[in-house]
């Protein structure tokens, strides 16, 4: 009988890591999300990925366009551009080198979600 091997993520090259939010980052974002949902400000979320960034998209209602994006820049030019918050037009509202600092120094209740 031949030996059977299980191969997982065979599309990723050897030595290359899969790019996404790590567990601590995701937990920090989901804690914020839970707080804002209980507040009644946020209703839904999604993730979007591209080669340069990964974002946690926030929706006020189920709609076509997110009203806020918490983004992790995979190829930052400067250290303080690692994490940032964008509005629905793509304008950077806040940026930081640490996700915890970004979430703490942004006043989420003062941000007006515009339809």
N, C-alpha and C positions, 0 to 999 in steps of 0.2 A: 504494500500500500504506500502511496506517495505521501510525503509530508505536505500539509496544507498550511499556508501562511496567510495571516490576515494583514492586509495593507490598508492603512487609513491615511487619507489626504495624500494620495500619490501624485497629485498635481503640484504640490509644493516641493520645490527643489531642496536638496539636502543642505542643511545649515541655515535655511531661510525660515524665519518665523512667520506665522500667520498674523496679520495685522488687524487688531480690533481693540476695544476697550478691555483692560484687564479687570479682574474680579473686584478689586478695591475701587477702581474708577466707576465701574458699573453700579456698585452698591451705593456709592456716594450720589450718583445721578438719580438712582431709583428712590433713595431716601428723600431727596429734594422733590422728585415727582410725586411721591406719596403725600408729602406735606402740602404741595400745591393743589393736588386733587381734593384733599380733605378741606382745603380752603375754598374750593369751588372755582379756581382760576383756570386750571388745565383740565382737559377732558380726555385726550388721547395722545399716543406717541408712536413713533416709528424710528427705524434706523435707516440711514442711507450711507453708502460706501462709494468711494472712488479711489483712485491710486494715490491721491495726495492727502485725503482726509476722510474721517469717519465722523458722522454726526448723529446725535440724538435729537430727533425733531419733535417739537411739541405743537399740539393742535388745540385750539380753543373749542372747536367743533370738528366733526368729521368733515374735512374739506379737502380741496385739492392741494393747498399750499400750507406749509407749517408757518406758525406765527413766530416761533423762536427755534434756534438751533444751538445746541451745546456741541462744540466741535473739537475733535482732537486732530491736530495737524501732524501728519506722519513725516513730513519733510520740512520742518520749520527753518526759516532763514536766520531767525534770532531766537534766543532762549525764551524770551517772554511771549513768543507766538506759538507756544506748544498747545495751549487750550484757549478757546475764545467762544464768545456768545455772539450770534448774528441775529438780526431781526429778519422779518419776512422778505425784505428787499435785498438781503445779503450784506447789509452794512454791519461792520463789527461794532458792537456795543461795548464790550469789555474783553480784555485779554490778559493772560497770566501764564506763568511757567508751571503752576501747580493747579490741579483741578480743585482741590480743597480750598485754596485761596480764592479761586475764581468764584466758587459757589458762595463762600462766606462774604466776600466784599461786594457782590452784586445784590442790590436791594430788589428782590424779585417781586415784592408786593407793590413797589412803585412803578414797575414796568407796566405800561398800558398795552394790552393786546388789542391791536387795531384790526378790524375786519377788512 
